[in-house]
Amino acid sequence: MTRMSLALTISLLFAGTAAAFAAPVSDPKPVVAVPSGSPSGSTSLSAAPSSSSVASSASVAKPLSFSEVTTSVDKHHPLLAAVKQDVVIAEGEKLSAKGGFDPIWRSRATWELLGYYSSKRLDTVVTQPLPVLGASVFGGYKLGLGTFASYDGKSQTLDLGEIRGGLVLPLYRDSAIDSRRAALFAAELSPKIAEAGVAVQRLELHRSAAIRYWNWVEAGQVVTVAKELFALAEDRDAALGARVLKGDLAKIEQEDNQRAILGRKATLISTERSLAAAAIELSMFLRDQNGKPRVPSAAELPLFAEPKPLVVGTVEEEVKKAIARRPEILRIEEQKKQVGYEQDLAKNAGKPALDFQIVAAKDFGSGIPQLYPTQLEIGLVIDIPLLARGPDGKAAQAAAKAAKLDYQLTFARDRIGADVRDALSLEETARARLALARSELALARKLAAAERDAFFLGQSTLLLVNLRETAVAEAAAREIVALADRERAVAVFRAVTGELPKVTP
């Protein structure tokens, strides 16, 4: 319930009070407002509870605490469950990146059926990329039987084939970083980024849940005020009816009171509808064990507790703590690390390649004598890109991404600072308004008591008594709003500073 809508409700609630009680009656029912911030935490407009309130109190359910709502959010809220899947997706990306270092098995078999040369060939090799220095090792088997052209002599082996193995070691490009390692390093950061996203969503859900919860509590207290005022009008009607029967009061006075009763009944229905709407909104965060929304009953409404002081440091201290805790900062910083790998990879791609290779091979079986000795071959492979537009383009993209994240990080820190300052200002204002509301309520009760005493002494009228009672009710309503605003302000402060309870198992 917004402050504007609550103000409209209260103005409707007290409309026609003076007209309702304009006629003098004997033995008026005193109106006493109990401060909401007292240990009882309730707001009552009558000195003694009505029979209906006594009956309902006997069957009151356990009050719904805010911790129950946040526990429900952590366990069952679908948006939180949805964003948690990002962690699973990130773990899958990480596993996929590790797959870049899986061994690769390649085989080829050919049989030359027609032509001058007739041969059968089999070549199979397993390559294992290594996660260090961009190196890779390989081992294979080759079999080449038949007749071969002189330029194709390396395909021929002894009759039992050839076993070979070797190492490829980049000396410049791909030595410090390559596409496999860059993908793995970036993927290893993905779960942290996803977990930060979960924390961001959890912060927002807790903040929204707190606002909905205290809106519901506030709406319930307003209904209590409306019920008490409606009960006052009904009680007064009985006294007015007795005087009409005695003939010392015009019937129109009672009829005017009955009109006020109908108006207050309509207002009560309106406030109950507001309470129902607030309960439905709260059900989006309060869910049963199956994850289905649970609409809390009016019997579960808690009482306002005495607000505890919010222990905080200076504004700058709170901003620093918030920046250190807020998951948005962690998420952007981890994303910057990922982009850093992209930049390193783009720089690497523009370098010349200088690869050292070593291969050892041994043939087995019988055949031409030249194939009996063990072979050892070393070499260098040089690959110089004449144009580097591809790597340059990638480097420009990565630099732009890094700059973008820097701007986002600056704004995120500024936003957090503004949020913390605003939350502290909101909480301070709510406390000031609560103190004023309580002072006003105490004074209104004092004036109402004095007016009742004057009425019993014949020095006042019932109209003034009712006006004083209405002032008490209005002050009690303002205290309700101030208490709810203060609770909402504290909830916002907890969220903007990243201070949330640990996830319950």
C-alpha positions, 0 to 999 in steps of 0.5 A: 500500500503506497503512502498516497493510497493509505492517506486516501484510505484514512481520509475516507475512513474518518469522513463523516465522524462528526456527523455520526456522533453529533447527537448527545448520548450518555455513557460514551465509550472511551477511545484509547489508542495503544501505541503500535511501538509498544511491546504489544505492538497493536493499535486499538481504538477502544479500551476493551476489545469487542466480543468479536475480537475476543473470539478471534484472538482465541483462534489466532494462528501463529504470526507470520515472521519475515524470516519465514518469507525469506526462507520461502524465497530462498527455497521455492521462488521460481525466479531464484530457481531459474537463475540458479540454472545459470550456474549449471550452464556455467559448469557445463561451459567449464566442462566443455572448455576442458574438452579442448584438452581431450585426446583426438584420434584420427585414422585413415585407410586407403586401398589403391585398386587401379593405376600403375602403383598398387598399395594398401595404407593405414595411418592412425594417430592420437594427439593429446593437447597439453595445458602448459606452453601450448604443447601437444604430444602425439603417437601413432601407427602406420602401415604401408604395403605394396608399390609406391612412387619415389615421391611417396616413399614415406608412406611405405613401411615394413610389413608389421608397420611403423610406430611413431611419437612426437612433440610440438612445442610453440616457442612464440605464438601460442606459448603463453596463451592459446585458444584452448587455454583462453577458453578454459580460463574464461569458462572457469570464471563463468560459475563465479559470474553465474553465482554473482547473478544468483546473489543479485537476484536474491538481493532483489527478491529479498528487497521486494519480499520485505516491501510486500511483507510490510505492506501486508502488515500495514494493510492489516493494521489499517483494517484494525483501525477501520474495524474499531471505528465501525464498532464505535459507530455501532455501539453509539447507535444502540445508545442513540436508539435508547434515547429515541425510544425515551422520546428525548432525541429526534429519530433523525439523529439516529438515522444520521448515525446509521448513515455513518455506519453504512459509510464506515462499513463501505470503508471497512470493506475497502480496507479489507480488499486492500489487505486481500490484495497485499496478501495476494502480492505477498503470496508471490514470495510466500510459497508452500513445500510444493512451491505453490503461492500461499496466501497468508490469512489475516490471523497470521498478521504479526504485531509491530515490534519496537524498532531496534536502532540501526547500527551503522557507521559513517556514510562513507564506511557503509558505502565501502562495505556495500561495494565490497559486498554487492555481487554486481561488483564481483560479477563485473570484475570477473567479466573483466578478467574474461575479457582480459583473456580475450585481449591476450588471445587477440595479441597472441594471434597477431604474433608469428608462429615458431613451433619446435617439433620432434618426431621419433619413428621405428618400423617393425617386420621385414622389407626394404633395408632402408626402413630398419633404422630408428628415425629421429627428426627435429624441425622448426615451423615458421608461420608469419601473417603478412596481414593481421586484420583478423587479430587486430579486429579481435583486439579492438573488440576486446578493448571496447568490451573492457572499456564498456565494463570499466564504465559499467563498474564505475556506474555500479559503484556510483549507483551503490553509493547513491543507494546507500545514501538514499537508504540511510536518508529514508531510514532516518526520515522514517525514524523522525516521522515515527517519533513525531507520530508517537508524540502526536498520538500521546498528545491526542490521547491526552486531549481525548481523555480531557475532552471525555472528562469535560463531557462527563462534567457537562462542559463539552459535547459529544461532537467534540469528544468524537472529534478528539477520538477521530484525531486519536485514530488518525494519529494511530494510523500515521504511526502505523505508516511510520512504523511500516515505512521504517521497516521498509527502509531497513529492508532496503538498507539491508539489500543495498548494502548486500547484507542478507541472511545466509541461505537456509539448508 
